[in-house]
Amino acid sequence: MYQKGRAWIELNRGHLMDNIRQFRMLLPADCALMPAVKANAYGHGAPLIAGALQEQGVHSFCVASVAEGIELRQAGIWGEILVLGYTHPGQFSDLAYYSLTQTVVDLEYARKMQEDGHRFTVHIGIDTGMHRLGERWDNLEGILEIFRFPNLKVTGIYSHLCASDGITQWERTYTLEQIRHFESVVEELHRKGIFGFKCHLQGSYGILNYSELCFDYARAGIALYGILSGKGDKVDAPLQLHPVLSLKARVETVKTLYRGEGAGYGLAYRTGENRKIGALSIGYADGIPRSLSNCGYVLCHGRKAPVIGRICMDQMLVDLTDVPQVRAGDEAILIGRSGDLEIRAEDLASWAGTISNEILSRLGSRLERVME
Ligand SMILES: *Cc1c(COP(=O)(O)O)cnc(C)c1O
């Protein structure tokens, strides 16, 4: 099937490979990458991304849900798959059947898993200060109890940093405190004679801003895809990461909008002079935020084409006045390069008032995904 007919994502394999290479150079030699491929690999397409990573010797992944884990198994991913989120007891048998590693979200949850009857492989979530998932770091008795449940095979413990992206004093201090809490749990477990479990703490910003840390896994997400969460974010590690994803659609029509006319729903765009406008075959159902109405631009033949009017479910309008050579059927680039210009996911995110993680993870299921 032709995959570039309407709206599609192009994945740059070379960029992904180079990003992995740089992360491996930055991380300590015995720290393995455990990429976050949740939310369809941040919209990129989980089977394609995980498959390409597996070919490069990556054999640990994290996902948000059982369904995401099953999708990877069915795509031939055979390594360790850690479910980061809560799994309802009704789905416990799938954990066992598909050999997924489940996060123990707290002590009470561990009891439920123990009582289920299946044998499970788990990583214990430790709450070191984010107060989302995990058993509290200072409840060592509770953590030890989880290790003793006969139906739970604990192969790892991990925590999550909630301010590692910040470079202010309080954010640094808080992060260092979380790191200390996590390390103290590890030390206490060792002191009690418990060994043989893996430890991990860092996501992308934890890796980039605290690269001196030395754990067994690094759960790289957004940065592995070559971008940062916010436009203008500063990080310590001097990596040159390359965006993996480009987002493109077709110019469906090219027409003149005459002086005084309006365009789109509610005629939210109006022109005081003749403009050349076009409709693009992509809309909010594909993940283009509706808040980009009359805001930002796309690229076409290396030129900027401003977004005009309200974003529709399946389409959007742009001003093509400055793109003399455009014809119906041409490509429009919403994320990516065209000529000397580039729109990054961080740009789209800043126009929409959000972070690139949200933009990417909401890219829709209707988009074709092609790795080149
Ligand atoms: C999503 C997630 C990650 C990856 O985060 P990035 O900031 O995208 O690298 C790591 N750990 C946990 C627990 C997560 O939920």
The ligand as an ORCA input file, in Angstrom:
! r2SCAN-3c Opt
* xyz 0 1
  C       7.866      8.106     30.491
  C       8.799      7.645     31.514
  C      10.181      7.667     31.265
  C      10.798      8.304     30.049
  O      10.732      9.693     30.225
  P      11.439     10.727     29.231
  O      11.455     11.996     29.986
  O      10.613     10.796     28.007
  O      12.800     10.188     28.954
  C      10.998      7.107     32.233
  N      10.493      6.592     33.366
  C       9.183      6.583     33.641
  C       8.702      6.002     34.925
  C       8.285      7.120     32.738
  O       6.981      7.132     33.026
*
